[in-house]
Amino acid sequence: MANLELPTPSPGGQQFDASPSLSERINIATRSVHSQLNKLILVRLPLALPPYTSSPSIYATGLLHVAPIYITFESLWQAILDLPCLPAGLSHIAGFDDNQEGCSFQGPKPMGLTYSRERSLLSHLYLPRLLRAQRLRTDIKDLTGFLESEIEGQLDISSGNGKLAEFVAHTKKTVGSSPHVLLAYAWVFYMALFSGGRYLRAALAEAGGEGTRFWALEPSVTPVLEEHIADRSSARSKCQLGKRFVALIPGLQFFNFAGDVDGEDIKLEFKKRIAEVENLLTSGEKEHIIAEAENIFKYMVEIVLELDKVISLRTGGTLSVCEAGLNHPYDRVDIQKERVEQKPPSKPQSKGGPASSPSNEKGTRYLPWKKWVTSLLPMVLCIVLTSWYYGM
């Protein structure tokens, strides 16, 4: 897509001052619900990796519940850009009339009233290298061996029920009436892939010390996937762990970016364009974008909580968040400690005595988590969202 030239803001427009930028205002407004979400997420992060799971099936199943979110807002964005009457540049951004000469659109508009001004803003912000929908589909295919039709079928099932279905419907309705809120989706979901996304990608590639051996395993614990998993051992054996080779691991392309600097250039360009577009938004539009960012986080909290209930039902009602010890508000240090303490505790070396060793106490604390090996749905959703805590 050709580069678009931004107009110079009018003297009556936004003035340069010390007030927070739009992205900063989003972060400030979402801080509380963001913190709430991360307390739910951080305790689940290790559960997608050894020793709490024995194959990538949990990760693959989680992708089936993350992908619909990206697919929905990216497809809506593309549909807006594909509408007729898009001006050649943003020089027409103020006062552009869809009925002026050169527009040939006839009939009802696909998503309701969509102004060319907003399409121009979204066109300027659109960066193809940021798009994740196809990478998510590729990861699912690599991890499961699903045919394209099977992938679409599984995505339809995932996005057709519960809070995820509600969120998808909300996204379609809100973007259809107010396309500028896509800035909230872009900021929240794309910036999550940087900083925190780097940390998560490294943790996934390390796989609790198993490295590429874990990603080479044939998943066997996921009932939905087990009949469709392809033998990927030969492909995985050529992958090596480390920064140079993380991008070669099939199934982890969601976190990777093309180019020599692994997306750092596109991140800077995206932030630059967000700032440029901000200067052309009305105060009402900015408030709407901030409110939608809050809605995004609230929906994610509800989705995580609902997935806990779904897992409890799928395990015969024998597993709950409290029973699994998942209601403890861990922080970043706790996660690092757990990785060191994941090995089964050794028996105390000292003779007799009523006092139990610290290792036994920790072993008792973590033992209930082993039940979560059979957990399917929330793992990758939680992993992806954890990056918001570290990256924004």
C-alpha positions in Angstrom: 0.0 0.0 0.0 1.4 3.4 -1.0 2.5 5.7 1.7 -0.1 8.4 2.6 0.7 12.0 3.3 -0.8 13.4 6.5 -2.2 16.9 6.4 -0.8 19.5 8.7 -3.2 19.9 11.7 -5.1 23.2 11.6 -4.3 25.9 14.2 -7.4 25.0 16.0 -6.5 21.4 16.3 -4.6 19.6 19.0 -1.9 21.7 20.6 1.5 20.4 21.7 1.5 20.2 25.5 2.6 17.9 28.3 -0.7 16.0 28.4 -0.5 12.2 28.0 -0.6 10.7 24.5 -3.5 8.5 23.5 -1.5 5.3 24.0 -0.5 6.6 27.5 -4.1 7.4 28.3 -5.1 3.9 27.2 -2.5 2.4 29.5 -3.6 4.6 32.5 -7.3 3.9 32.0 -6.8 0.1 31.7 -4.3 -0.2 34.6 -6.7 -1.6 37.2 -8.4 -4.2 34.9 -5.1 -5.0 33.4 -3.7 -5.8 36.8 -6.8 -8.0 37.5 -6.3 -9.9 34.3 -2.6 -10.5 35.0 -3.3 -12.0 38.4 -5.4 -14.6 36.6 -2.9 -15.1 33.9 0.5 -15.3 35.6 -0.4 -18.4 37.6 -1.4 -20.2 34.4 1.7 -19.4 32.4 3.8 -22.5 33.5 0.9 -24.9 32.8 1.5 -24.8 29.0 5.0 -26.1 29.5 6.8 -29.1 31.0 6.5 -30.6 33.6 2.8 -29.6 33.7 2.0 -30.8 30.2 3.7 -33.5 28.1 3.0 -32.2 24.5 2.2 -29.1 22.5 -1.5 -30.1 22.4 -2.5 -27.5 25.0 -0.7 -24.8 23.2 -2.4 -25.8 19.9 -5.8 -25.9 21.4 -5.2 -22.5 23.0 -4.3 -21.0 19.6 -7.8 -22.1 18.4 -9.2 -19.7 21.0 -6.8 -16.8 20.4 -7.0 -16.8 16.6 -10.6 -15.7 16.3 -9.9 -12.5 18.1 -7.1 -11.4 15.6 -9.0 -12.8 12.6 -12.1 -10.8 13.5 -10.6 -7.3 13.9 -8.1 -7.8 11.1 -10.8 -8.9 8.7 -13.0 -6.0 9.7 -10.1 -3.6 9.2 -9.4 -5.0 5.7 -13.1 -4.8 4.8 -13.2 -1.1 5.7 -10.1 -0.5 3.5 -11.7 -2.4 0.6 -14.8 -0.1 0.6 -15.1 2.3 -2.4 -14.5 6.0 -2.1 -11.3 5.9 -0.2 -9.4 9.2 -1.0 -6.0 8.9 -2.5 -4.4 10.5 0.6 -5.2 12.0 3.9 -5.3 15.5 2.4 -9.1 14.9 2.1 -9.4 13.8 5.6 -11.4 16.9 6.8 -14.9 17.3 5.5 -14.7 14.5 2.8 -18.2 13.7 1.4 -18.9 10.2 0.2 -21.2 11.7 -2.5 -18.6 13.9 -4.0 -17.4 13.3 -7.6 -15.4 10.1 -7.9 -17.4 7.9 -5.5 -19.5 5.2 -7.1 -20.6 3.3 -4.1 -24.3 2.2 -4.4 -26.5 0.2 -2.1 -26.2 -0.4 1.6 -22.7 -0.2 3.1 -21.3 -3.4 4.6 -21.0 -2.6 8.4 -23.2 0.4 8.5 -22.2 4.1 8.0 -18.4 4.2 7.5 -16.9 7.6 6.8 -14.1 8.0 4.3 -12.2 10.1 6.9 -12.0 7.1 9.2 -11.0 4.8 6.4 -8.2 7.2 5.6 -7.0 7.1 9.1 -7.1 3.4 9.3 -5.4 3.1 5.9 -2.5 5.2 7.2 -2.2 3.0 10.3 -2.4 -0.3 8.4 0.9 -2.2 8.3 0.7 -5.6 6.7 3.8 -7.0 8.6 1.8 -6.6 11.8 -1.0 -8.9 10.7 -1.2 -12.1 12.7 -4.3 -14.0 11.4 -2.4 -16.0 8.8 0.5 -16.8 11.1 -2.0 -18.1 13.7 -3.5 -20.4 11.0 -0.1 -21.6 10.0 0.9 -22.4 13.6 -2.3 -24.3 14.1 -1.7 -26.3 10.9 1.9 -27.0 11.9 1.0 -28.2 15.4 -2.1 -30.2 14.5 -1.9 -31.4 10.9 -5.4 -30.1 10.3 -6.6 -29.4 6.8 -7.6 -25.8 6.0 -11.2 -26.8 6.2 -10.7 -28.5 9.5 -9.0 -25.4 10.9 -11.9 -23.2 9.9 -14.3 -25.6 11.4 -12.5 -25.7 14.7 -12.2 -21.8 14.7 -16.0 -21.6 14.1 -16.6 -23.9 17.1 -14.2 -21.9 19.3 -15.7 -18.6 18.5 -19.3 -19.7 18.5 -19.8 -20.2 22.2 -19.6 -18.3 25.5 -17.8 -15.1 26.2 -15.5 -15.5 23.1 -18.6 -15.5 20.9 -19.9 -12.5 22.8 -16.6 -10.6 22.4 -16.5 -11.4 18.6 -20.1 -10.1 18.2 -19.3 -7.0 20.2 -16.2 -6.3 18.1 -18.2 -6.6 14.9 -21.0 -4.3 16.1 -18.7 -1.7 17.6 -16.2 -1.5 14.7 -19.2 -1.5 12.2 -20.6 1.7 13.8 -17.3 3.3 14.9 -14.3 2.1 12.8 -11.9 4.4 14.7 -12.1 2.0 17.7 -9.8 -0.3 15.7 -7.0 1.8 17.1 -7.7 0.3 20.5 -7.6 -3.3 19.1 -4.4 -2.5 17.2 -2.7 -1.0 20.2 -3.7 -3.7 22.7 -3.2 -6.8 20.6 -0.2 -5.8 18.5 1.9 -4.1 21.2 1.3 -7.3 23.3 3.6 -9.1 20.8 6.6 -6.9 21.7 8.6 -6.9 24.9 6.4 -9.3 26.7 5.9 -11.3 23.6 9.7 -11.7 23.3 9.8 -13.1 26.9 6.9 -15.4 26.2 8.4 -16.7 23.0 11.7 -17.4 24.7 9.8 -19.3 27.5 7.9 -21.3 24.9 11.0 -22.2 22.9 12.8 -23.2 26.1 9.7 -25.4 27.0 10.7 -25.9 30.6 14.1 -27.2 29.7 12.9 -29.6 27.0 13.5 -27.1 24.1 12.8 -28.4 20.6 12.3 -31.9 21.9 9.0 -30.7 23.4 7.8 -29.2 20.2 8.8 -32.4 18.3 6.5 -34.5 20.5 3.4 -35.9 19.0 0.5 -34.5 21.0 -1.6 -37.2 22.6 -3.6 -35.7 25.5 -6.1 -33.5 23.6 -9.1 -35.5 22.5 -10.1 -32.9 19.8 -6.7 -33.0 18.3 -5.3 -36.5 18.8 -6.7 -38.0 15.7 -5.4 -35.2 13.5 -1.8 -34.7 14.7 0.8 -35.3 12.1 4.2 -36.7 12.9 6.4 -33.6 13.0 9.5 -35.1 14.6 11.8 -34.9 11.5 10.9 -31.3 10.9 11.5 -30.3 14.5 14.8 -32.1 14.8 16.4 -29.6 12.5 15.4 -26.7 14.8 17.9 -25.4 17.4 17.2 -23.4 20.5 18.6 -19.9 20.7 17.8 -16.4 19.3 19.0 -17.4 15.8 16.8 -20.4 15.6 13.6 -19.6 17.5 12.0 -18.4 14.3 12.6 -21.8 12.8 10.4 -23.7 15.2 7.0 -24.4 13.6 4.1 -23.5 15.8 5.7 -20.4 17.2 5.3 -18.0 14.2 2.7 -16.0 16.0 5.4 -14.2 18.0 7.9 -13.8 15.0 8.2 -11.0 12.5 9.9 -11.0 9.1 13.1 -9.0 8.7 16.5 -8.7 10.1 15.5 -6.9 13.3 12.5 -9.2 14.2 9.9 -6.5 14.1 11.6 -3.7 16.0 11.4 -1.5 13.0 7.7 -2.2 12.4 7.0 -1.5 16.1 8.7 1.9 15.9 6.8 2.7 12.6 3.5 1.6 14.2 4.0 3.9 17.3 4.9 6.8 14.9 1.8 6.3 12.9 -0.4 6.0 16.0 1.0 9.4 17.1 0.3 10.9 13.7 -3.3 9.6 13.6 -3.9 10.8 17.1 -3.4 14.4 16.0 -6.4 14.0 13.6 -8.8 12.4 16.1 -11.5 14.4 17.8 -11.7 14.4 21.6 -14.8 12.2 21.4 -13.1 9.6 19.2 -10.2 9.4 21.6 -12.5 8.8 24.6 -14.3 6.1 22.6 -11.0 4.4 21.8 -9.9 4.5 25.4 -13.3 3.1 26.5 -13.1 0.3 24.0 -9.6 -0.6 25.2 -11.1 -1.0 28.7 -13.9 -3.2 27.2 -11.2 -5.4 25.6 -9.5 -6.1 28.9 -12.9 -6.7 30.7 -13.9 -9.3 28.0 -10.6 -11.0 28.4 -11.0 -11.3 32.1 -14.4 -12.9 31.6 -13.1 -15.3 28.9 -10.3 -16.5 31.2 -12.8 -17.1 34.1 -15.2 -18.9 31.8 -12.5 -21.1 30.5 -11.8 -22.2 34.0 -15.4 -23.4 34.3 -15.3 -25.1 31.0 -12.2 -27.1 32.0 -13.9 -28.1 35.3 -16.8 -29.5 33.3 -14.5 -31.3 30.9 -12.7 -33.0 33.8 -15.9 -34.3 35.3 -16.3 -31.4 37.7 -13.4 -32.5 39.8 -11.1 -29.5 39.1 -11.6 -25.9 40.1 -9.4 -22.9 40.4 -9.2 -23.2 44.2 -8.5 -26.9 44.1 -5.7 -26.4 41.7 -4.2 -23.7 43.8 -4.6 -21.1 41.0 -6.0 -18.3 43.1 -2.6 -17.1 44.4 -1.6 -13.7 43.0 1.9 -14.5 41.7 4.2 -11.9 40.3 7.1 -12.0 37.9 9.6 -13.2 40.6 7.2 -16.1 41.5 7.2 -17.3 37.9 11.0 -17.4 37.8 11.1 -19.2 41.1 8.6 -21.8 39.9 10.8 -22.6 37.0 13.7 -23.4 39.3 11.4 -25.4 41.6 9.5 -27.5 39.0 11.6 -30.6 39.6 10.1 -33.1 42.1 11.2 -32.3 45.7 13.9 -34.6 47.1 13.5 -36.3 50.4 15.1 -34.6 53.4 18.7 -35.6 54.2 18.4 -35.0 57.9 17.3 -37.7 60.3 13.8 -37.9 61.7 12.1 -34.9 63.3 8.6 -33.5 63.1 9.5 -30.5 61.0 9.0 -30.8 57.2 11.6 -29.5 54.8 10.9 -26.4 52.6 11.1 -28.7 49.5 8.3 -30.9 50.9 6.2 -27.8 51.5 6.6 -26.6 48.0 6.0 -30.1 46.6 2.7 -30.1 48.5 1.8 -26.7 47.1 2.5 -27.6 43.5 1.2 -31.2 43.5 -2.4 -30.3 42.7 -1.3 -28.5 39.5 -0.4 -31.9 38.0 -4.1 -32.4 37.4 -4.0 -29.5 34.9 -2.0 -31.7 32.4 -5.5 -32.5 30.9 -6.4 -28.8 30.7 -7.0 -27.7 27.2 -8.5 -24.3 26.5 -7.0 -21.4 28.5 -3.3 -22.0 28.2 -2.2 -20.0 25.2 -4.9 -17.4 25.7 -3.4 -16.7 29.1 0.2 -16.8 27.7 -0.6 -14.3 24.9 -2.4 -12.0 27.3 0.4 -12.1 29.9 2.5 -10.2 27.4 0.3 -7.1 28.1 1.7 -7.1 31.7 5.3 -7.0 30.5 5.1 -5.2 27.2 2.8 -2.2 27.5 
